Amino acid sequence: MTEVTSSPVVLCISGLDPSGGAGIQADIETLAANGCHAAALITCLTEQDSRRVYRVHPVAADILRQQAQRIIHDYPVAAIKVGLVGDARIAAEIHSICEALPDVPLVLDTVLASGSGQAMSSTDMLLPLLEKARLITPNRREARALSGRTGPEDCAHSLMKRGCGAILITGADESSHGQVTNSLYQEQQTRHWQWPKLPGSYHGSGCTLASAIAGGLARGQTLDDAVDAAQNYTWHALDRAFHPGKGQFIPGRYPCIG
């Protein structure tokens, strides 16, 4: 057998979306396209399609704990990506998982609502995880909800005081003039990116971005480089999006073949 260099392992903790647009499938596809292996822990089962989320069914917290223990004792985890949490018990288990891997960077996709507006989590579930995060990736509405502030910069500084290392506030939910502005806030610097706004509505864009960043960190990139490359990858995935159902578009996370 030919020896193959192992791909970095990213521990993905998120919900199962049967439509394949968001959640753990988005994580797996994105990480595979970015040269990483995803070890997947399921926080909840969902009833959803490309149009909306109907119900969320959190798994038993002890199952998540046992899954995590098996993976942590077997794989050298290089990064953690957390998406949909599910409930407070699962949030507490995720906190414990991060404590068991103190030197592993965590990218937290602060999912509070689906792209079509259905509530999915609460701020009370997510706030205790901020202190463990190397980066959180809220959109503007999520940043305001988590921080209780209004302006993006005030939101970012308020959230950093809770312990997270950096904040990427994305602007696709409130874009204007045909441009989407994303802003990375760190203690000593702020960077802004502008991307052409693409037409349509996309299912799983936030999962794609956060997973791509986690993949970059797992491969040894700096945070700035990982955020930069992940935005480029995500924009092109949205540009390649396809429309299999009656609702949102699904990102084309793999380059087209043939």
VMD Tcl script that draws the C-alpha trace (Angstrom):
set ca {
  {0.00 0.00 0.00}
  {1.30 3.45 -0.93}
  {1.82 5.61 2.14}
  {-0.28 8.77 2.01}
  {0.30 11.81 4.20}
  {-2.66 12.16 6.56}
  {-5.08 15.05 6.09}
  {-5.56 17.30 9.14}
  {-8.56 16.29 11.24}
  {-11.27 18.85 12.05}
  {-13.77 17.90 14.73}
  {-17.14 19.13 13.42}
  {-20.00 19.46 15.90}
  {-23.30 20.37 14.28}
  {-26.78 19.27 13.25}
  {-27.88 16.94 10.47}
  {-29.71 18.66 7.61}
  {-31.45 16.07 5.40}
  {-31.48 18.48 2.46}
  {-27.67 18.37 2.39}
  {-27.39 22.13 2.15}
  {-26.26 23.07 5.64}
  {-25.10 21.44 8.85}
  {-22.73 18.54 9.08}
  {-22.86 17.70 5.36}
  {-21.79 21.24 4.51}
  {-18.90 20.84 6.96}
  {-17.78 17.52 5.50}
  {-17.95 18.70 1.88}
  {-16.16 21.96 2.62}
  {-13.36 20.33 4.58}
  {-12.84 17.62 1.97}
  {-12.57 20.30 -0.72}
  {-10.00 22.08 1.45}
  {-7.75 19.10 2.12}
  {-9.01 18.11 5.57}
  {-10.78 15.14 7.14}
  {-13.99 15.87 9.06}
  {-14.79 13.85 12.18}
  {-18.51 14.50 12.64}
  {-20.44 14.74 15.90}
  {-24.20 15.22 15.53}
  {-25.89 17.62 17.96}
  {-29.41 17.30 16.61}
  {-31.57 15.87 13.88}
  {-33.63 18.37 11.95}
  {-36.73 18.36 9.80}
  {-35.91 20.77 7.00}
  {-35.71 21.19 3.27}
  {-34.33 23.92 1.03}
  {-37.28 26.16 1.96}
  {-37.33 26.16 5.75}
  {-36.62 24.41 9.06}
  {-39.66 22.70 10.55}
  {-38.37 21.09 13.75}
  {-35.10 20.48 15.60}
  {-34.58 17.29 17.65}
  {-31.50 17.50 19.93}
  {-29.65 14.23 20.56}
  {-28.99 12.95 24.07}
  {-26.02 14.81 25.54}
  {-24.37 11.60 26.77}
  {-24.27 10.28 23.19}
  {-22.40 13.40 22.08}
  {-20.00 12.98 25.02}
  {-19.27 9.36 24.15}
  {-18.79 10.16 20.45}
  {-16.34 12.91 21.34}
  {-14.34 10.73 23.71}
  {-13.88 8.06 21.04}
  {-12.62 10.55 18.48}
  {-10.39 12.53 20.84}
  {-8.64 9.36 22.00}
  {-8.15 8.16 18.42}
  {-7.50 11.17 16.17}
  {-5.07 14.10 16.47}
  {-7.66 16.88 16.23}
  {-6.18 19.98 14.57}
  {-9.23 22.28 14.77}
  {-12.83 22.30 16.00}
  {-15.81 23.75 14.17}
  {-19.13 24.15 16.00}
  {-22.41 24.95 14.27}
  {-25.98 24.33 15.43}
  {-25.86 23.52 19.17}
  {-29.35 22.20 19.86}
  {-29.92 22.79 23.57}
  {-28.21 23.85 26.80}
  {-27.14 20.31 27.75}
  {-25.34 19.90 24.46}
  {-23.77 23.34 24.82}
  {-22.35 22.22 28.18}
  {-20.91 19.07 26.58}
  {-19.30 21.13 23.82}
  {-17.73 23.34 26.48}
  {-16.26 20.22 28.11}
  {-14.97 18.95 24.77}
  {-13.16 22.23 24.21}
  {-11.68 22.06 27.72}
  {-10.28 18.63 26.86}
  {-8.58 20.16 23.79}
  {-7.30 23.49 25.16}
  {-4.69 24.07 22.46}
  {-6.99 23.29 19.52}
  {-8.52 26.35 17.80}
  {-12.31 26.52 17.84}
  {-14.31 28.24 15.10}
  {-17.84 28.89 16.36}
  {-20.58 29.53 13.80}
  {-23.09 31.33 16.01}
  {-26.28 29.89 14.51}
  {-29.29 31.62 16.05}
  {-31.75 31.28 13.16}
  {-32.01 29.56 9.81}
  {-31.51 31.49 6.60}
  {-35.29 31.63 6.20}
  {-35.74 33.07 9.71}
  {-36.71 30.14 11.96}
  {-35.18 30.32 15.47}
  {-32.64 27.53 16.02}
  {-30.68 28.43 19.18}
  {-30.61 31.05 21.92}
  {-27.94 33.48 23.02}
  {-27.90 31.79 26.44}
  {-26.67 28.57 24.81}
  {-23.89 30.24 22.86}
  {-22.47 32.88 25.21}
  {-20.64 30.37 27.49}
  {-18.81 28.99 24.43}
  {-17.35 32.36 23.44}
  {-14.49 32.07 25.93}
  {-13.33 28.90 24.16}
  {-13.46 30.29 20.62}
  {-10.48 31.38 18.56}
  {-13.01 32.91 16.17}
  {-16.76 33.39 16.00}
  {-18.55 34.12 12.71}
  {-21.86 35.91 13.37}
  {-23.76 37.84 10.77}
  {-24.74 41.37 11.78}
  {-28.06 40.40 13.34}
  {-26.42 37.62 15.34}
  {-23.65 39.97 16.50}
  {-26.26 42.43 17.81}
  {-28.25 39.68 19.52}
  {-25.18 38.20 21.22}
  {-23.68 41.50 22.33}
  {-26.70 43.69 23.01}
  {-24.97 46.47 21.03}
  {-25.81 48.04 17.68}
  {-22.76 49.04 15.62}
  {-20.47 46.24 14.33}
  {-17.37 47.60 16.08}
  {-19.17 47.96 19.41}
  {-20.57 44.45 19.00}
  {-17.12 43.05 18.32}
  {-15.41 44.70 21.29}
  {-18.23 43.66 23.61}
  {-17.96 40.04 22.48}
  {-14.17 39.99 22.75}
  {-14.54 41.03 26.38}
  {-16.36 37.73 26.87}
  {-13.18 35.90 25.90}
  {-13.32 35.03 22.21}
  {-10.11 35.70 20.33}
  {-11.53 37.32 17.21}
  {-14.82 38.00 15.45}
  {-15.64 37.85 11.76}
  {-18.90 39.77 11.30}
  {-20.40 38.88 7.94}
  {-22.64 41.27 6.06}
  {-24.62 39.21 3.57}
  {-27.76 39.53 5.71}
  {-27.66 43.35 5.44}
  {-25.74 44.09 2.25}
  {-26.26 47.21 0.14}
  {-25.13 48.74 -3.15}
  {-24.39 45.32 -4.60}
  {-21.57 44.68 -2.11}
  {-21.17 42.40 0.90}
  {-18.80 43.69 3.59}
  {-17.18 41.24 6.02}
  {-15.07 42.55 8.91}
  {-12.50 40.70 11.02}
  {-12.01 42.23 14.47}
  {-8.98 41.34 16.59}
  {-7.47 43.03 19.63}
  {-4.90 45.02 17.68}
  {-6.37 45.29 14.20}
  {-9.45 45.25 12.01}
  {-9.68 44.10 8.39}
  {-12.52 44.62 5.95}
  {-13.34 42.73 2.75}
  {-15.89 43.60 0.09}
  {-17.38 40.94 -2.17}
  {-19.81 41.35 -5.07}
  {-23.28 40.35 -3.88}
  {-24.54 37.31 -5.75}
  {-28.21 36.95 -6.72}
  {-30.38 34.45 -4.91}
  {-30.64 33.01 -1.41}
  {-28.24 30.30 -0.24}
  {-28.64 27.40 2.18}
  {-25.47 26.66 4.15}
  {-23.26 29.62 3.28}
  {-22.38 30.28 6.93}
  {-21.51 26.63 7.56}
  {-19.32 26.67 4.47}
  {-17.41 29.78 5.53}
  {-16.81 28.67 9.13}
  {-15.70 25.18 8.07}
  {-13.32 26.56 5.46}
  {-11.74 28.79 8.12}
  {-11.39 25.83 10.49}
  {-9.77 23.87 7.69}
  {-7.26 26.63 7.09}
  {-6.34 26.75 10.78}
  {-6.01 22.96 10.81}
  {-3.55 23.20 7.92}
  {-1.44 25.70 9.85}
  {-2.54 28.97 8.30}
  {-2.62 32.15 10.35}
  {-6.08 33.39 11.26}
  {-5.85 36.25 8.75}
  {-4.82 33.92 5.93}
  {-7.46 31.33 6.85}
  {-10.23 33.95 6.89}
  {-9.05 35.43 3.60}
  {-8.84 32.08 1.80}
  {-12.14 30.84 3.25}
  {-14.03 33.89 2.00}
  {-12.62 33.37 -1.48}
  {-13.57 29.69 -1.41}
  {-17.08 30.44 -0.11}
  {-17.77 33.17 -2.66}
  {-16.87 30.80 -5.50}
  {-18.95 28.01 -3.93}
  {-21.94 30.35 -3.95}
  {-21.15 31.38 -7.51}
  {-21.31 27.66 -8.44}
  {-24.53 27.09 -6.46}
  {-27.23 24.83 -7.85}
  {-30.98 24.67 -7.29}
  {-32.19 21.10 -6.63}
  {-35.40 21.98 -4.79}
  {-38.06 24.65 -4.46}
  {-36.27 26.95 -2.03}
  {-32.74 28.21 -1.51}
  {-29.71 27.46 -3.67}
  {-27.11 24.94 -2.42}
  {-23.43 26.01 -2.56}
  {-21.30 24.14 -5.09}
  {-18.58 23.21 -2.65}
  {-16.67 20.99 -5.06}
  {-15.26 22.43 -8.30}
  {-17.15 21.11 -11.31}
  {-15.57 18.10 -13.03}
  {-15.75 17.61 -16.78}
}
mol new
graphics top color blue
foreach p $ca { graphics top sphere $p radius 0.5 }
foreach p [lrange $ca 0 end-1] q [lrange $ca 1 end] { graphics top cylinder $p $q radius 0.2 }
display resetview
